[in-house]
Amino acid sequence: MQDPNEGGVILVVTYRAASGNEVKVAENLVNMAHAVGREEPGCLAFDVVQGEDDPAVFVLYEHYTDEAALTAHRETPHYLDLVKHGTWPLLESREPVRMRFLAGARLPGEATMG
């Protein structure tokens, strides 16, 4: 298995839920994280966080082993149902950015997918 701190494909995606859709977007993204953790061995990380001061803001950190794993992710039924068709229509904005890993650490007891 690839070291999760090196290489691969990394995306950071910022969502802003349209007013009144924050709860449904949060529900969809939590369900998505659980499905990714169960069903996508090519996904090294799929973390979802929500703004404390602005609950309409969500940030996803996605790390895939390679381009093929990202492509496979985008073809899964859970991606199509929960994200593309279930979440995108509820958003005011969506800003994906492809990133390059520089450094990091996972702390003992930190939340993981599952």
C-alpha positions, 0 to 999 in steps of 0.5 A: 500500500502506498504511503498516504503522505506521498504522491497520488492525486490530492483534491481539496474541494470547497462547497458552499451550501445554498441557504437552507441546505446545510443539513442535507449537504452535511448528511450526504457528505457524511454518508459519502465518507462512509461509503468511500471508506468501505468501498474504495481501496484506491482512496487513501483519505476522504475527510469532510469538515464543516465551518463552525462559524459558517455552517454553509461551508464544507471542505473535502480533502481527498487523496487517491493512489493515482489517477485511475483511483480518482476516475473509479471514484467518480464512477461509483454509484455512491458518488453519482447518487450522493454527490453529483446528483444529491449534493451539487444541486444544493450548492451555491458554489463548488471549488475543486483545487488539485494539490501537491503534498508537501508535509504532514502528520496524522495524530494518534486518535485522529478520526479516520474513515470507516 
